Amino acid sequence: MEETKYVKYMSDNFRAQRHDFMNYFQILYGYIQLGKINEANEYIKGIMELNKNMSKAYSISLLKVSILLDKMVREFSDIDCIVELDIKKYTDYTLRMVDNEDDIVNLLGKIFAYYMEREEAYKDKIHIKIEEFEDRISFLFVGEDNIAEVLEETRGFNFEIVEEGTGFTFTYVNPIDILEEE
């Protein structure tokens, strides 16, 4: 049953990606049809930057976390907000499963919902520093945005407010290493 839920999750996310990419091509096609070559070139440059940032998300060994980050990069780009990922990896694994991956995804989802639902105008950028180790993954949301109120709602969860922003760490529960880098 768990495998079926995972396959459905993956399928839904890949379908959403395909939909987004088809929209990119339709907009580009429209620019070309209208003879707006400069706009088409700028649009292509923007999509290339977006894809570079999205590809960073897949350097993390937790696939559900990678997919969520990819999705957020795309969704926030639709409202002209850049989700900038700075990822450092200190493990040789490209794919792992951990029992608490859904907890990580759920908390990140709440944080992104907080950013999406804010009443004040969106900022130009959400900067996230991510470090992945053999036994844990840490996230630092850089800047003055106070995601601490979102984190405080999560009972039993430790976070730290530092000069650079708000950070938190998940220790992996029962990691299963599936694929090691070659």
C-alpha positions as CSV (number, residue, x, y, z in Angstrom):
1,M,0.0,0.0,0.0
2,E,2.8,2.4,0.9
3,E,4.5,1.8,-2.5
4,T,1.2,2.6,-4.3
5,K,0.9,5.9,-2.5
6,Y,4.6,6.7,-3.4
7,V,4.0,5.9,-7.1
8,K,0.9,8.1,-7.1
9,Y,2.8,10.9,-5.4
10,M,5.6,10.7,-8.0
11,S,3.1,10.4,-10.9
12,D,1.2,13.5,-9.8
13,N,4.3,15.5,-9.5
14,F,5.7,14.5,-12.8
15,R,2.3,15.4,-14.4
16,A,2.5,18.8,-12.9
17,Q,6.0,19.3,-14.2
18,R,5.0,18.3,-17.7
19,H,2.1,20.8,-17.5
20,D,4.4,23.6,-16.5
21,F,6.9,22.8,-19.3
22,M,4.1,22.8,-21.9
23,N,3.0,26.2,-20.7
24,Y,6.6,27.5,-21.1
25,F,6.6,26.2,-24.7
26,Q,3.2,27.8,-25.4
27,I,4.4,31.2,-24.2
28,L,7.6,30.9,-26.2
29,Y,5.7,29.8,-29.3
30,G,3.4,32.9,-28.9
31,Y,6.4,35.3,-28.7
32,I,7.8,33.7,-31.9
33,Q,4.5,33.8,-33.7
34,L,4.2,37.5,-32.9
35,G,7.7,38.2,-34.0
36,K,8.8,39.2,-30.5
37,I,12.3,37.7,-30.7
38,N,13.8,39.8,-28.0
39,E,11.0,38.8,-25.6
40,A,11.4,35.2,-26.6
41,N,15.2,35.4,-25.9
42,E,14.6,36.9,-22.5
43,Y,12.0,34.3,-21.7
44,I,14.4,31.5,-22.7
45,K,17.1,33.0,-20.4
46,G,14.6,33.1,-17.5
47,I,13.6,29.5,-18.1
48,M,17.2,28.5,-18.2
49,E,17.9,30.2,-14.9
50,L,14.8,28.6,-13.4
51,N,15.9,25.2,-14.6
52,K,19.4,25.6,-13.1
53,N,17.8,26.4,-9.7
54,M,15.3,23.5,-10.0
55,S,18.1,21.0,-10.9
56,K,19.9,22.0,-7.6
57,A,17.0,20.5,-5.7
58,Y,17.7,17.0,-7.1
59,S,21.2,16.9,-5.6
60,I,19.5,16.1,-2.3
61,S,19.2,12.3,-1.7
62,L,15.6,12.5,-0.5
63,L,13.4,12.4,-3.6
64,K,10.2,13.7,-2.0
65,V,12.1,16.7,-0.6
66,S,13.7,17.3,-4.0
67,I,10.3,17.2,-5.7
68,L,8.8,19.6,-3.2
69,L,11.7,22.0,-3.7
70,D,11.4,21.7,-7.5
71,K,7.6,22.4,-7.2
72,M,8.1,25.4,-5.0
73,V,10.8,26.9,-7.3
74,R,8.3,26.7,-10.2
75,E,5.3,27.9,-8.3
76,F,7.1,30.9,-6.8
77,S,8.6,31.8,-10.1
78,D,5.0,32.2,-11.4
79,I,4.6,35.1,-9.0
80,D,8.0,36.6,-9.8
81,C,9.6,35.3,-6.6
82,I,12.9,33.4,-6.9
83,V,13.5,30.5,-4.6
84,E,17.2,30.4,-4.4
85,L,18.7,27.1,-3.3
86,D,22.2,26.9,-1.9
87,I,22.9,23.2,-1.3
88,K,25.9,21.5,0.3
89,K,26.0,17.8,0.4
90,Y,28.3,15.8,2.7
91,T,27.2,12.3,1.7
92,D,27.9,10.0,-1.2
93,Y,24.3,8.8,-1.6
94,T,22.2,10.0,-4.5
95,L,19.0,8.3,-3.3
96,R,17.9,7.4,0.2
97,M,14.7,6.6,2.0
98,V,14.1,7.7,5.6
99,D,11.1,7.0,7.8
100,N,10.6,10.7,8.6
101,E,10.8,12.0,5.0
102,D,7.1,12.9,5.1
103,D,7.6,14.9,8.2
104,I,10.3,16.9,6.5
105,V,8.1,17.5,3.4
106,N,5.1,18.5,5.6
107,L,7.1,21.0,7.5
108,L,8.7,22.5,4.4
109,G,5.2,22.6,2.9
110,K,3.9,24.6,5.8
111,I,6.8,27.1,5.5
112,F,6.2,27.6,1.8
113,A,2.4,28.0,2.5
114,Y,3.4,30.7,5.0
115,Y,5.4,32.5,2.3
116,M,2.6,32.1,-0.2
117,E,-0.2,33.3,2.1
118,R,1.5,36.4,3.5
119,E,-0.6,39.5,3.1
120,E,2.3,41.9,2.5
121,A,3.8,42.0,-1.0
122,Y,6.0,39.2,-2.0
123,K,9.7,39.7,-1.8
124,D,11.9,39.1,-4.8
125,K,13.7,36.1,-3.3
126,I,13.5,33.3,-0.7
127,H,17.0,32.1,0.0
128,I,17.4,28.6,1.5
129,K,20.7,27.1,2.6
130,I,20.5,23.3,2.8
131,E,23.2,21.0,4.1
132,E,22.8,17.2,3.9
133,F,24.9,14.9,6.0
134,E,25.0,11.1,6.4
135,D,22.6,11.3,9.4
136,R,20.7,14.6,9.0
137,I,19.6,17.4,6.8
138,S,19.4,21.1,7.8
139,F,17.6,24.0,6.4
140,L,18.4,27.7,6.9
141,F,15.8,30.2,5.6
142,V,18.0,33.3,5.2
143,G,16.6,36.7,5.9
144,E,14.3,38.6,8.3
145,D,11.1,36.7,7.5
146,N,10.0,35.1,10.7
147,I,9.2,31.5,9.9
148,A,9.7,30.8,13.6
149,E,5.9,31.3,14.1
150,V,5.3,28.5,11.7
151,L,7.9,26.3,13.4
152,E,6.5,27.1,16.9
153,E,3.2,25.5,15.8
154,T,5.1,22.2,15.3
155,R,5.3,20.7,18.8
156,G,8.5,19.1,19.8
157,F,10.4,20.6,17.0
158,N,13.7,22.4,17.5
159,F,14.7,25.4,15.5
160,E,17.2,28.2,15.9
161,I,17.0,31.9,15.1
162,V,20.5,33.1,14.1
163,E,21.8,36.3,12.7
164,E,21.5,35.0,9.2
165,G,17.9,33.7,9.5
166,T,15.9,30.8,10.9
167,G,17.3,27.2,10.8
168,F,16.3,23.7,11.7
169,T,17.6,20.2,11.3
170,F,16.0,16.8,10.8
171,T,17.9,13.8,12.0
172,Y,17.2,10.9,9.7
173,V,15.1,8.0,11.1
174,N,16.1,4.6,9.7
175,P,17.9,5.7,6.6
176,I,18.0,3.2,3.8
177,D,20.7,3.9,1.2
178,I,19.4,3.0,-2.2
179,L,21.9,4.4,-4.6
180,E,25.4,5.6,-4.1
181,E,27.1,8.1,-6.4
182,E,29.4,6.5,-8.9
